[in-house]
Amino acid sequence: MSLNNPEKPDSAPVSVIHRAGWVLIDPYNIIDNGFVKTEFGKIVDVGQGRVAGGSEQIIDHGTGLLMPCLVNAHTHLELSALKNKTNTDSGFISWVQSVIEKREEAGEEKLLTGIYDGIKELTATGSLIAGEIASLGLTRQPFLDSILSGVWFQEYLGVDLGTSLECETIRSGKIISVAGHAPHTTSSDFLSKLKAAADKSCLPFSLHLAESKEEVEFLTTGKGQWADFLDQRKVDTSAIHLTGAGPVKYADQMGLLDENTLAVHLVFAEKNDIRLLADRNINACLCPRSNYMLHRQLPDVPMMVKSGLKLCLGTDSLASNDSLSIFDEMKFLSRSFSNISPADIISMATVNGALALGLKKSQGRLTPGRMAKMIFLPVKASSPDQVLESVVSENFSGKIHIV
């Protein structure tokens, strides 16, 4: 693929053998001196050694690492134009207010420019699969026209106004589905309708959950800063059927938690919440750099890993993050939680991300039958452990080659 124009892949031969010093099939299967053979954009063979070519083109990438592309399972490209323009230093509600204000000030043209720049940043940093959350709908066509695979989620807030919901697979690797913004912003009945629409098509449903202290306070008491904020904006909260339960328990009471749900953030999920999420077999997306920027707090990731919760990674938006790079996210996570293995972190960025977006069978690993969405990194390593450590610790900015 061309990094100069990532929306349009270069023409490629029908059959190609890619050689590399290391091939990461998945984080627990790494081949020394390996190859990946592709035909018509799909993987047909993976192995070790200098396999001889026939009519195939042979590309020897050298001593580095060939691996699956990364998955940014949660981002808001609509907010890319707001980078360095929002208030991230005065609490969550001040940040929300600044996002609303700055997005309105930007206007559609600047937002669209930011969207296309965001797609270029995703691809340049190795993320060719994404879970894009759109409230305005501006990213739909750019997403469908790009080389990105994944899910474009139309996000809904407030109450149902008779909305017609679209959930379908447009073509291989391109999915349209729905997302409820959060339990404290989307009416209870509307959340149930959205979840049912996604379930009917067996597609992922996304939901921000346990993201802020303000959310927890509002759902458990009906009061607090979030209640005051909604009141100031003249938002009728009567359609949010409060039960006194925290965000995770509330979502469970509504039947929103199962293996097709992608719960995002979980910064304020407690021990019992994490156990419940694991029991419900949900997919959980962590956005650690955004969480730390806005809340100065991170989810209890070690507890999540210990519980067996399926974790993937997202960047959230440039309105609350410095980049859209999942490599930056992995590095931050590794530094923040040294007891989490590099293999587990890379799984979050590849295998688990594909699973969360409904692409388990087609992407996330380098095995026959899957799409050949691969990247090459100039890793210098003498063992599989060194390979894994390099992936989560080195700076690959400007060095990532999209295969």
Salt bridges, closest charged atoms under 4 A:
ASP26 OD2 - ARG365 NE 3.26
GLU39 OE2 - LYS37 NZ 3.95
GLU56 OE2 - LYS37 NZ 2.91
ASP60 OD2 - ARG50 NH2 2.43
ASP89 OD1 - ARG296 NH2 3.65
GLU105 OE1 - LYS102 NZ 3.65
GLU155 OE2 - HIS208 ND1 3.48
ASP160 OD2 - LYS193 NZ 2.81
GLU166 OE1 - ARG140 NH1 2.76
ASP189 OD1 - HIS241 NE2 3.85
ASP199 OD1 - LYS195 NZ 2.95
GLU211 OE2 - HIS265 NE2 3.44
GLU215 OE2 - HIS184 ND1 3.96
ASP252 OD1 - ARG280 NE 2.67
ASP258 OD1 - LYS195 NZ 2.74
ASP316 OD1 - HIS74 NE2 3.67
ASP316 OD1 - HIS76 NE2 3.31
ASP316 OD2 - HIS265 NE2 3.34
ASP328 OD2 - ARG289 NH1 3.96
GLU329 OE1 - ARG289 NE 3.00
